[in-house]
Each structure stands twice: as structure tokens, then as C-alpha cells.
Amino acid sequence: MNLEAMKEAGSDIFKKLPSWVRWLIEMSINIIVVIIILTIIRRFVFLPLTIDGVSMQPTFESGEVIYVDRFVPMFSGYDYGDVVVFVPPKQHGEKKEIQETGLMCLFEKAHNILFFSGKENPCNVYKTYIKRIVGLPGDRVEIKNGHVFVTRKGESEPVQMREDFLLDKNKNKTCVPAQKCSQLFALASQSGKSYPVVPEGKYFVLGDNRVNSSDSRAESWDTPFVEEEDIIGITRAVYLSPKPIESQGSAFSNYIAALRNIPSTFSGIRLIGDNDIFSQDTL
């Protein structure tokens, strides 16, 4: 039996099935195709994530949904001021994990199959952070008297980082660690090794809410730097805010209310552009 004959025989069998069975098969195939497409998009193009915490106030509020660009950085790389989502360095020798549930767990299972990840528990994923890039490879980063200074690679004079986009409580309050101000910060790891500059392939990051942020100043991080391979992407926009649906109760009610509010919410979309973060630059 040739291929055409096999296809015709299969079509005849399908047509003889009860209508509800045909509908169920078609719906199942459509769902599988959609999951595969969305999984590939999440892996290579963009990722929607929900902000959890206050470490990036006032740029982001907890509960806002952001659009993370995974595609463009593959070609352009990362620069000063980029707000990136990443897997943080090991903390006390281990990377923190969380367990995805529901649809997110389904995506992770599909990812595990499509990309041959071989994970025994695909729904267990590394916890991600969101912070702003301050130091690039080859830069010298110093924190003095609550301010950030960066001596960029190839230059001899440090440049002070702007603070006009920070909340008043964070201005002149970049401390090490975040809750304890000190006069001078020197890059160092828990092993005691010091770093005169940011190593190649790594980045120095800070949260915009400097007094309440676990970032490159954190004592719990085994290294102050984020590996480039651990960066997921650059945040481009806030496209869904929870504020219109705060009064709703259950998760299901929140979901329905969010759908109803999509037109008005999207009209207030906030774009997150490339930010000039040094004091001699202007808005």
C-alpha cells in the first residue's frame, strides 16, 4: 500500500467515527500544536512573567506582567541599564528552585520533551530574578558613600550612576549589603577572592529599590556576578497590571476580570527602553 492509499484509508476511518470523537481528536491535536508553538516561542522569542516582590520599585510593582525579549539579545547582547531576567548565582553552593504548577508546568513538560532536556522533574525550575545591569565585563564597580561609580573598560575615570529614577528613600542609599550602609564596596566572593574588574562573560546587577533588593551586593550570593548564559532576556514592557482587578477574590475571578480589562489595560502599556544610567547623560 502506497502513501496516498494509506492516507485515503485513514481519512475513511476518521469519517466513520462518531462526530463527538472526531471533534475530540481535532481539539486534542489543536491543543498539542498550540502548546508546541507556545513552548518554542517561550524558549526563543519572548516570555511573559509576573513580577513577584518590590526589588525593582518604582520601575515595576509586584503583580505586574512583563514582556521579556529572548530573541534580540541573542544578537545584540546586553548593555548598561538593561533590565534583565536571570537565574541568580548559587547561594551557599546551590541554585534555588521553585515548582511550576498548572499551565506553566505543562509548558515545562513540553519543553523537556521537545528539547530533550532529560529532566526527571521538569516542573522544578530555577528561581528567576529581575535587576538592572550596572557593570559590564571589564568594568570596575565601586560603591562609595551610598553612590555607585563605574570605571568602564578602557577608561581611567569613574562615572557616577544617576539616581533621579530612584525613589527618594533609595537616593544616596546604595549600601552593602542593602540594609547596611558602608563607606566602600569592593567586589568579593564568599571564598574571599577579590575581583578588580567584572570578569568576562559576567555582569554586575542592582535592583532599583536599593534598600530592599537581593542583587550583586548580596552576602548570600557565592559570586557578585551574573553569568551571561544565565540571563533569560531583557524586559521590554509592562503589558498587564493587576491594579484594575485588585478587588476580585478567587484566582478564577481574577482571570475572568483580567480578560474583561484587557482593552483598557493594554491602552496603558508601559515600554521599558534602554536607560542611560550615568550622571553626565540626560533623559
C-alpha positions in Angstrom: 0.0 0.0 0.0 1.5 3.3 -1.1 1.4 6.5 1.0 -1.6 8.0 -0.9 -3.6 4.8 -0.3 -2.8 4.8 3.4 -3.8 8.5 3.7 -7.1 7.8 2.0 -7.8 4.7 4.2 -7.1 6.7 7.3 -9.4 9.5 6.1 -12.2 7.0 5.5 -11.7 5.6 9.0 -11.8 9.1 10.6 -15.0 10.0 8.7 -16.8 6.9 10.0 -16.1 7.9 13.7 -18.9 9.5 15.7 -18.9 13.3 15.4 -18.0 13.8 19.0 -15.0 11.5 18.7 -13.8 13.4 15.6 -14.3 16.7 17.4 -12.3 15.4 20.5 -9.5 14.2 18.2 -9.3 17.5 16.3 -9.4 19.5 19.5 -6.7 17.4 21.1 -4.4 17.9 18.1 -5.1 21.6 18.0 -4.2 21.9 21.7 -1.0 19.9 21.3 0.0 22.1 18.3 -0.7 25.3 20.2 1.4 24.0 23.2 4.3 23.1 20.9 4.2 26.5 19.2 3.9 28.4 22.5 6.7 26.4 24.0 9.0 27.2 21.1 8.0 30.9 21.3 8.7 30.9 25.1 12.1 29.3 24.5 13.4 31.5 21.7 11.2 34.7 21.2 9.6 36.1 24.3 8.5 35.1 27.8 5.6 36.6 29.8 6.5 36.8 33.5 4.8 38.2 36.6 6.7 40.5 39.0 6.9 39.0 42.5 8.4 41.4 45.0 9.4 45.1 45.4 13.1 45.0 44.5 12.5 47.0 41.3 10.2 49.7 42.5 9.3 52.2 41.1 10.1 50.7 37.7 7.8 47.7 38.4 5.2 46.9 41.0 4.6 43.4 42.4 2.0 41.6 40.4 2.6 43.3 37.1 3.1 41.2 34.0 6.1 41.9 31.9 7.3 41.0 28.4 10.8 39.6 28.3 12.6 39.6 25.0 14.7 36.5 24.4 15.3 36.9 20.7 17.1 40.3 20.1 19.7 39.8 22.9 20.9 36.7 21.1 22.3 39.1 18.5 22.8 42.4 20.3 23.9 41.2 23.7 23.4 43.3 26.9 24.2 46.9 27.8 24.1 49.4 30.7 20.7 50.0 32.1 19.1 46.8 30.6 16.6 45.4 33.0 17.2 41.6 32.7 15.6 38.5 34.0 18.1 35.8 35.0 18.8 32.8 37.1 20.9 34.2 40.1 24.3 32.7 41.1 24.5 29.8 43.5 23.6 30.8 47.1 25.6 28.8 49.6 26.6 26.3 46.9 23.1 25.7 45.5 20.7 27.4 43.0 17.2 28.0 44.3 14.4 26.0 42.7 10.7 26.5 42.6 7.9 24.2 41.4 5.7 25.4 38.5 2.1 24.3 38.5 -0.9 24.3 36.1 -0.2 25.6 32.6 3.4 26.6 33.4 4.1 23.1 34.4 2.6 21.8 31.2 4.9 24.2 29.2 7.9 22.9 31.1 7.0 19.3 30.4 6.6 20.1 26.7 10.0 21.9 26.8 11.5 18.8 28.4 10.3 16.6 25.5 10.8 19.0 22.6 14.4 19.9 23.6 15.5 16.6 25.0 16.3 18.2 28.4 16.1 14.8 30.2 14.9 16.4 33.5 13.4 13.9 35.9 11.2 16.6 37.4 10.6 19.1 34.6 8.2 21.3 36.7 11.1 22.1 39.1 12.7 25.2 37.6 15.3 27.6 38.8 14.0 30.7 40.5 14.5 33.9 38.5 15.3 37.4 39.5 14.9 40.8 37.7 17.5 43.5 38.1 19.3 46.3 36.2 22.7 45.9 34.6 25.2 48.3 36.0 28.6 46.8 35.3 29.8 45.1 32.0 32.7 42.7 31.6 36.0 44.6 32.2 34.4 47.4 34.3 35.4 48.4 37.8 32.4 48.9 40.1 32.7 50.8 43.3 30.0 51.9 45.8 31.1 54.8 48.0 29.0 56.8 50.5 25.8 55.4 49.1 26.6 56.1 45.4 27.6 53.8 42.5 30.7 54.5 40.4 31.7 52.6 37.3 35.0 52.8 35.6 34.2 51.5 32.1 36.5 49.1 30.3 39.3 51.0 28.6 38.7 54.2 30.6 40.5 55.6 33.5 38.0 57.9 35.2 34.9 56.5 37.1 31.4 57.7 36.2 28.7 58.2 38.8 25.4 56.4 38.2 22.3 58.5 38.1 19.8 58.3 40.8 16.9 60.5 39.5 14.9 57.5 38.5 15.0 56.0 42.1 12.6 56.5 44.9 13.6 59.2 47.4 14.2 56.5 50.0 16.9 55.0 47.7 18.8 58.1 46.7 22.2 58.2 48.3 21.3 54.8 49.9 23.1 52.2 47.8 24.6 50.2 50.7 26.5 47.0 51.0 24.7 44.8 51.9 21.4 46.5 51.0 20.3 47.0 54.6 23.7 48.3 56.0 25.5 51.3 54.5 29.3 51.2 54.4 31.9 53.6 53.1 33.5 51.5 50.4 32.4 48.4 48.5 35.0 46.0 46.9 34.0 43.2 44.6 34.5 39.9 46.5 33.1 36.4 46.8 32.4 34.4 49.9 35.6 32.5 49.2 37.5 35.7 49.9 38.6 36.1 46.3 38.5 39.7 45.2 37.8 41.0 41.7 39.5 44.1 40.4 37.0 44.2 37.5 33.9 42.4 36.3 35.1 39.1 34.7 34.5 38.3 31.1 31.1 36.8 30.3 29.6 38.2 33.6 27.6 41.2 34.7 27.1 43.3 37.8 23.4 44.0 38.6 21.4 46.1 41.1 17.7 46.4 41.9 16.2 49.9 41.6 14.8 49.6 45.2 18.3 49.6 46.6 17.4 49.3 50.2 15.4 46.1 49.6 17.0 44.1 46.8 19.0 40.9 46.7 21.5 41.6 43.9 25.2 41.7 43.3 25.7 43.1 46.8 24.1 40.1 48.5 26.2 38.3 51.0 24.3 35.1 50.2 25.4 35.0 46.6 28.6 32.9 46.1 29.7 35.4 43.5 28.7 39.0 42.8 28.2 38.4 39.1 25.5 37.0 36.9 26.7 34.7 34.1 25.6 35.7 30.6 24.4 32.2 30.0 22.1 32.5 33.0 20.4 35.7 31.6 17.0 34.8 30.1 16.3 38.1 28.4 15.6 41.9 28.5 12.4 43.3 29.8 10.8 45.4 27.1 7.3 46.3 28.5 4.7 46.1 31.2 1.6 45.0 29.4 -0.8 43.9 32.1 -1.2 45.5 35.5 -3.2 43.9 38.4 -4.5 47.2 39.6 -7.9 47.1 37.8 -8.7 43.7 39.4 -7.4 44.1 42.9 -10.9 43.9 44.4 -11.5 40.4 42.8 -11.5 37.4 45.1 -10.6 33.9 43.7 -7.9 33.2 41.1 -10.6 32.3 38.6 -12.4 35.6 39.2 -9.1 37.4 38.7 -8.6 35.6 35.4 -12.0 36.5 34.1 -11.7 40.1 35.3 -8.3 40.3 33.6 -9.8 39.2 30.3 -12.5 41.8 30.6 -10.0 44.5 31.4 -7.6 43.7 28.6 -8.6 46.5 26.2 -8.3 49.2 28.9 -5.2 47.7 30.4 -3.3 47.5 27.1 -4.1 51.1 26.4 -1.8 51.9 29.4 1.1 49.7 28.3 4.5 50.9 29.6 7.6 50.4 27.4 10.9 49.8 29.1 13.6 51.3 26.9 17.4 51.4 27.0 18.1 53.5 30.1 21.0 55.9 30.3 22.2 55.3 33.8 25.2 57.6 34.1 25.2 61.1 35.6 26.6 63.0 32.6 23.8 61.7 30.4 20.4 63.3 30.1 16.9 61.9 29.9 
